[in-house]
Amino acid sequence: MALTPCLLAQPKPAFEVAAIKLRPPGSMIRMIGGWPSGPRLTLEAMSLSDLVSWAYNTKPWLVAGGPAWASSSGIRDRSTLDDKPKRFDIIAKADGDAERPIAEFRQMMQTLLSERFHLELRRETRETAVYALVVDRGGPKFHESAPDAKGILRMAGRGKIAGSGGTIEQLAGWFSNANGVDRPVVDQTGLTGHYDYTLEWSNPMAGDTSDSAAPSIFKAMQEQLGLKLEPRRAPVEFLVIVHAEMPSSN
């Protein structure tokens, strides 16, 4: 009887080399985040929660759990206690000289987190307070985009965004725990197309006093877009850090 050959498990994508450095307590942070360049990836001043969010391409507020040092809170940490938030700089390189797609870098970062931070995750759905983004009684105050629209949502000034072929899901993501909204925003409009729209608002939560005449985000949504943010409770899926350790030496 002929035997069916066993298929070996494919190795997980991994960096050829990677250096992880802990930022000194009290160091000033000019930026948080990073960028790929060819086969290289540089990430600066990122907490473990930030790294998980980046590697798994999810919103930072959807990462929960983990030790206190993994938190993304605290831009400047003047303490040396082990349980204070820690931030890391990572410089990594894939093998070869070819440019790599961002999705591949994310997979490599997942492997790095597993091997060097001994990271263990689980997905967990939690009932949590949210704002449901719904269509107001008068209907939407924007129109579908032309077929050749770029499909972007960008900052057009302080407290102003512009969508060109943007989705309502992008709009909801822009305001989830950010930009004047203190809860996750869940798109429940039922609008699945691509749209052109602009939105201008004030954000007192960020100390924005540049235009006292600008409405709050809640009023701006209704007046300018014909949408409404309604407080509700809804199931939201989180990535929960079950276990993590300070990274092994380089």
PESUL-V184088 format. One record per helix or strand of 2 or more residues. SS is the DSSP state (h for helix, s for strand). FROM is the first residue (numbers start at 1). TO is the last residue. If there is no record, write none. Layout:
SS,FROM,TO
SS,FROM,TO
//
This chain:
s,17,22
s,33,37
s,40,46
h,48,55
h,60,62
s,63,65
h,68,70
s,88,93
h,102,116
s,120,135
s,143,144
s,152,157
s,160,166
h,168,174
s,184,187
s,195,200
h,204,206
h,217,225
s,227,243
//
